[in-house]
Amino acid sequence: MLREEYLFFDVDVSTKEEALTFISHKALELELTDDEEGLKEDFMKREEEYSTGLQDGFAIPHAKSDFAKKMGIFYLRCKNSIPEWETMDDEKVTDLFALIVPKESADNRHLMMISRLATGLLEVEFKEIVKTALDKKELIKYLKQFISKGEEN
């Protein structure tokens, strides 16, 4: 669900649609979907309901989709900021955690993941480590420990 190859640094996108296209394309490449366009549409529909932009440059786009074959969490650090992404503090989005969730998922683990990530984004240390990490192995180790820490409660 959270793997090193799901981390992307210096992603060259500057709009919400470009970011969701990138995520959907990578999901196809990494075999999380068989339908890149269908998955992207589900991300776009979710964004139309309510923006997933949070604060301090972070957003957590997510889609519970018939086009998702298995669950995955991507992290994108963008080269450019995305000014059109609505956030709670009107800051431009630069970092995204994207959740891809099969619609038939019986449990609500994705809600726990969103909650855990959102909680992390309230912590200065978490945001700093995520935004400044240069080594994907170290970042994935940190993220897995952080998320699993929430599962113990």
C-alpha positions as CSV (number, residue, x, y, z in Angstrom):
1,M,0.0,0.0,0.0
2,L,2.9,2.4,0.8
3,R,6.0,1.5,-1.2
4,E,9.2,3.3,-2.2
5,E,8.2,3.3,-5.9
6,Y,5.1,5.3,-4.9
7,L,7.2,8.3,-3.8
8,F,7.8,10.9,-6.5
9,F,10.1,13.9,-6.0
10,D,10.3,17.0,-8.3
11,V,7.0,16.2,-10.1
12,D,6.6,18.7,-13.0
13,V,2.9,19.7,-12.7
14,S,1.3,23.0,-12.1
15,T,-2.4,22.4,-12.1
16,K,-4.7,20.1,-10.1
17,E,-5.7,18.2,-13.3
18,E,-2.0,17.7,-14.3
19,A,-1.3,16.3,-10.8
20,L,-4.3,13.9,-10.9
21,T,-3.3,12.9,-14.5
22,F,0.2,12.1,-13.2
23,I,-1.2,10.0,-10.3
24,S,-3.5,8.1,-12.5
25,H,-0.8,7.4,-15.1
26,K,1.6,6.2,-12.4
27,A,-1.2,4.0,-11.0
28,L,-1.5,2.4,-14.4
29,E,2.3,1.9,-14.7
30,L,2.4,0.4,-11.3
31,E,-0.6,-1.9,-11.9
32,L,-2.9,-0.3,-9.4
33,T,-5.4,0.4,-12.2
34,D,-6.2,-0.9,-15.7
35,D,-8.1,2.3,-16.6
36,E,-6.0,5.5,-16.2
37,E,-8.9,7.8,-17.5
38,G,-11.5,6.2,-15.3
39,L,-9.4,6.6,-12.2
40,K,-8.6,10.2,-13.0
41,E,-12.3,10.9,-13.5
42,D,-13.0,9.5,-10.0
43,F,-10.3,11.7,-8.5
44,M,-11.8,14.7,-10.4
45,K,-15.4,13.9,-9.2
46,R,-14.1,13.7,-5.6
47,E,-12.4,17.1,-5.9
48,E,-15.7,18.6,-7.3
49,E,-17.5,17.4,-4.1
50,Y,-15.0,19.1,-1.8
51,S,-11.4,20.2,-2.2
52,T,-8.8,17.8,-0.6
53,G,-6.4,20.7,0.0
54,L,-5.4,21.1,3.6
55,Q,-2.8,23.6,4.8
56,D,0.9,24.4,4.7
57,G,1.0,23.3,1.0
58,F,-0.5,19.8,1.5
59,A,-3.4,18.0,-0.2
60,I,-4.7,14.5,0.2
61,P,-6.6,13.6,-3.0
62,H,-8.3,10.3,-2.8
63,A,-10.6,8.1,-4.9
64,K,-12.6,5.1,-4.0
65,S,-12.9,3.7,-7.5
66,D,-14.2,0.8,-9.5
67,F,-11.0,1.4,-11.6
68,A,-8.6,0.7,-8.7
69,K,-7.3,-2.9,-8.5
70,K,-5.6,-2.5,-5.2
71,M,-5.0,0.1,-2.6
72,G,-2.0,2.4,-2.8
73,I,-0.7,5.6,-1.2
74,F,1.4,7.9,-3.4
75,Y,3.5,10.9,-2.2
76,L,4.2,13.7,-4.7
77,R,6.5,16.6,-4.1
78,C,5.9,19.1,-6.9
79,K,8.5,21.3,-8.6
80,N,6.0,24.0,-8.9
81,S,3.2,25.1,-6.6
82,I,-0.4,24.5,-7.6
83,P,-2.3,27.8,-6.9
84,E,-5.7,26.6,-8.0
85,W,-6.0,23.9,-5.4
86,E,-8.3,25.2,-2.7
87,T,-6.8,24.9,0.8
88,M,-7.9,25.8,4.3
89,D,-5.1,28.5,4.6
90,D,-5.1,29.6,0.9
91,E,-1.5,28.4,0.6
92,K,-0.5,26.9,-2.8
93,V,-0.3,23.1,-2.8
94,T,3.2,21.7,-3.2
95,D,3.0,18.2,-1.6
96,L,0.3,15.5,-2.1
97,F,-0.5,12.2,-0.5
98,A,-2.8,10.4,-3.0
99,L,-4.9,7.4,-1.9
100,I,-6.2,5.0,-4.5
101,V,-8.8,2.7,-3.1
102,P,-10.8,-0.1,-4.7
103,K,-14.5,0.6,-4.5
104,E,-15.2,-3.0,-3.3
105,S,-12.9,-2.5,-0.3
106,A,-15.0,-3.9,2.6
107,D,-13.2,-2.0,5.3
108,N,-12.6,1.7,5.8
109,R,-8.9,1.5,6.2
110,H,-8.5,4.3,3.7
111,L,-10.4,6.6,6.1
112,M,-7.9,5.7,8.9
113,M,-5.0,6.4,6.5
114,I,-6.5,9.8,5.6
115,S,-7.1,10.6,9.2
116,R,-3.6,9.5,10.2
117,L,-2.0,11.5,7.4
118,A,-4.1,14.6,8.3
119,T,-3.0,14.2,11.9
120,G,0.6,14.1,10.8
121,L,0.1,17.2,8.8
122,L,-0.7,19.0,12.0
123,E,2.7,18.2,13.4
124,V,5.6,20.5,12.4
125,E,8.2,17.6,12.6
126,F,6.1,15.4,10.3
127,K,5.7,18.2,7.7
128,E,9.3,19.1,7.8
129,I,10.6,15.5,7.4
130,V,8.2,14.9,4.5
131,K,9.0,18.2,2.7
132,T,12.8,17.9,3.1
133,A,13.5,14.2,2.7
134,L,16.0,13.5,0.0
135,D,16.3,9.7,0.4
136,K,13.2,7.7,-0.6
137,K,14.2,4.7,1.6
138,E,14.4,6.9,4.7
139,L,11.1,8.6,3.9
140,I,9.2,5.4,3.3
141,K,10.6,4.0,6.5
142,Y,9.5,7.1,8.4
143,L,6.0,7.1,6.8
144,K,5.4,3.4,7.5
145,Q,6.4,3.8,11.1
146,F,4.2,6.9,11.5
147,I,1.1,5.3,9.9
148,S,1.5,2.0,11.8
149,K,1.9,4.0,15.1
150,G,-1.7,5.1,14.5
151,E,-2.9,1.6,14.1
152,E,-1.8,0.7,17.7
153,N,-4.3,3.1,19.2
